[in-house]
Structure formats: structure tokens, C-alpha cells
Amino acid sequence: MESLMMLYPPMAALVDKVGSSYLLVNLVARRARDIANHAEETGDILEKKPVSSAIDEVYSGKLTIEPKNE
């Protein structure tokens, strides 16, 4: 029997916060790179993976996308 892994936070909730899965992937990837680079520069040891931290920031509302004014 296959074990099912529940995703937390739910993917649908993350997409709702950002607007699209494309924007979500780009936002999380960019923020994860920033977290990893900062940790490397300062010598910090990360408690969890940069992608997990970035996802948590999106879910909590700390990390958002600002609409582009044209």
C-alpha cells in the first residue's frame, strides 16, 4: 500500500496567496536563493531548508508579490 504524504501548507492555499503557480515557484525560488546566500555569507547554520523557509514566509503572509505599476 502506498503511503500518501500530505503537503503542508496546502499547495492551493499558497497559489491563492500569490495568484498563480508560476509566480509562486518564481517567488519561492528567488527567496530561497536569498536565504541560502545570506546564510553562506554570515556562516549561519540553517534549521531547515531554504525552500521550506520561503514557503513558510509565503503562507504566513510575510512574503508577497507587489503588483507592477506600468
N, C-alpha and C positions, 0 to 999 in steps of 0.2 A: 504494500500500500504506500502510495506517495504521501509524503508529508507536505502540507501546504504551509507556506510561510506568509504570515500576514505582514503587510507593509505598514509601518508607522513612521511618519504620518501618512495618511492615505493619499495616494497619487492624485486623485480627483480633487482633494482639498487644496493641494499645492497648486495645481493648474488653475483652480478657481481664483486663488490669490494673485496669480501673475497674469493670467489671461490666455496663455496658450502653452502647450508642451514645449514648443520651440523656444519661447522666451524663458521658460523655466530651466531648461537644460543649459542655455547660454548663461543665465544669471548664476546658477549654482556652480557651473564650471569656472566662471571668472572669479567668483568669491572664494571658491576652494583654492584656486591658484594663489590668490592674495593671502589667504590664511597660511598656506604651506610656505610661501616665500617669506612672510613675516616671521614664522617660527624658525626657519632656517637662518635668517639674518640675526635674530636675537638669541638663538640657541635654546629656545623654549622646547619642551617636550610636550607634544600634544596628547591629550587624554583620549581623544577619538579622532577618526579620520577627518581630513578637511572637508570632504564631500558631506559627511554626516553633519558636521557643524554648520555648513552652508544651508543644508536642507532645514535644519532646526531654526536657523535665522529667518528663512522664508516663512516657515509655518507659524512662528511666533509674531511675525509682522515687523521684525527688526530690519529685515532686508526686503526692499520693494523696488519696483521699477518706476522711474519718473517718466511721465509722457514727454515725448519730444515736441517742443514748440517749433513750428516752422514759420 
